[in-house]
């Protein structure tokens, strides 16, 4: 697993932790919270449309989300799908974000609609805590590398990843970013193995 980390960091030399933040949300970490909710069960292009709608409407902080009428919020985030559920979750998360400056994982998981992946993404990218998110990209890469059998649960994979590298926020961000970038450029549903940095050790190749 350490070899995978080193290969990813070497190949994607500009990894600083994946999470595109470009809309001047205040604080900027709030955009991560919003994105972490909106990305559930959809692709990032749809999330970007919803984020753009929020930014254009001036809804750039937690308090403005908390104060927004439900139907208005639903309309703005509609491109991300499941907009009624996600609007409810955003409202709950906004209230939590306002009231909690240093939350633990259990508190985040207690919020309706926030599962382990969303919680770990928020803890890592917003609060700077060493938790490794396990997303579909990560699972895909690890399965093709022969590191997973396919029946492992979320926590088992998270502990596998976290125990294989230094327990460090920057390291976890780079590791997660590496999986995301690899899955977008090479390890897609129909893989493009040419020039993939992990091809030599990949069972799919």
Secondary structure, DSSP 4 states (H G I P E B T S, - for coil): -HHHHHHHHHHSTT-S------S--SSHHHHHHHHHHHTTTS-HHHHHHHHHHHHHTT--SHHHHHHS-HHHHHHHTGGGS-HHHHHHHHHHHHHHHHH-SS--HHHHHTSTT--HHHHHHHHHHTS--------HHHHHHHHHTTS--S---HHHHHHHHHTTS-S-HHHHHHHHHHHHHHHHHTSSSS---TT-TTGGG-S--
